[in-house]
Amino acid sequence: MKNSSIIILLLLALNAVSQEKATELNCYNKWAAKFEDRGAEEIKDGIYEDVIITNRQGSKAICNNGKAQVVKGKVTNFFILLSDGTYEEVKRTWKNKSNENCTIINGISKSMISVHNELINVMWINKIKAKKAKATTAPEPTDD
């Protein structure tokens, strides 16, 4: 009886830990939530050296500093910043030409999908709008 109780408790503890890990936010989810909450300024044509390049597979994400070029409101090419200060262009074989006509909505590019099922986005973090002021709470009534 004791052994079965211990086994049940261990299984419950393992289930709780696995659910906690499933709800952990990765770097992409954290940034996307910030963009969703605050919104972003319009991304105009030009070269930006202050973007984040996200690469996701399943629930895992890697976020790298980088630069990106925007022409006619679309991402044309993008690069990851290396530790020696140089840039390396992100080149993949893309599914369904998902890298073409890559529009930008609310500061985040449309997801591009590689043949290896990587989801890649470019994020313009310096274009996130300032934090909005929150409404103040009225005081409770008193007996005076």
Secondary structure, 3 states (H helix, E strand, C coil): CHHHHHHHHHHHHHHHHHHHHHCCCCHHHHHHHHHHHHCECCCCCEEEEEEEEEEEECCEEEEEEEEEEEECCEEEEEEEECCCCCEEECCCCEHHHCCCCEEEECCEECCEEECCCCEEEEECHHHECCCCCCCCCCCCCCCC
